[in-house]
Amino acid sequence: MNDNNRDREDQPEKLGIMDVLKSTLAGALGVQSNKNRERDFKHGSIKVYAVAGVIFTVVFIVVVVTVVKLVLRSAGM
């Protein structure tokens, strides 16, 4: 390995908000690639992923409850 490659490997890769959102959604659906999972564990912060997971869970529950209420209302219940 030359020095340039070693320097790049030592520098942490910045994960953007879209990377976190994509990884959270892929993880929730169970389709996260091994490459992305390893990147998340290597360069990501557990706090960021925990917050993203909680937010995703809350939004998911609100969406499901809203859809159920709309279906029940349209069915006359």
N, C-alpha and C positions, 0 to 999 in steps of 0.2 A: 504494500500500500504506500502511496506517496503521501507527502505531508498535506497536500491540498485536500485529498479525500478524508484523511484523518481529522483535519480541522472541521470539515463539514459535518462529520459524524458526531463530533463533540458538541457542536452548537445545537441547542434545542430548536426544533422546528416549531414555529408559531402556528397554533391551530386557531382558525377564525371561527366566528359564530356559526357560519354555514357548515363548517366541518363538525362542530359539536351537534348541531341540529340533525345533520345527516346521520351521524353515528348514533344519536339517541333514537331516531326513528327506525333505523336499520336494526338496532339492538332490540327495540320493542317488538318489531315484526319477526325477529329471529333470522334475519338475512345478512347480518354483518359479516363482511369478509375477514378472513384471518389477518390479512395484511393491514386492514384498517383498524382492527381490534388491537393488534400489536402496536400500531402507531399511537392509538389513543392511550394505551397503558404506558408507553414510553415517553410521550410528549404532553399528554393531557394532565389536567388536575382533577382529582377525585371530587373536589368541591364543585367544580363547574359541571361535571357530569351528574352529580347528585342533584344539584339544583335543576338542571335540565330535565332529569328524570321525574322529579316531583312536579314540575310545571307541566310536562307532557301528560302525566297521570291525571292531574286535576283537569286539564283541558279535555282529555279523553272522557272522563267521567261526566263532565258538563255536557259534552256533545251527545253522549249516549242517553243521558237523562232527557235532554231537549228533544231528541228524535223520538224517544218513547212517548213523551207527553204529546208531541204533535200527532203521532200515529193514533194514540188513544183518543185525542180530541176529534180527529177526522173520522174515527170509528163510532163516535157518539157516546163515548164512555166518560 
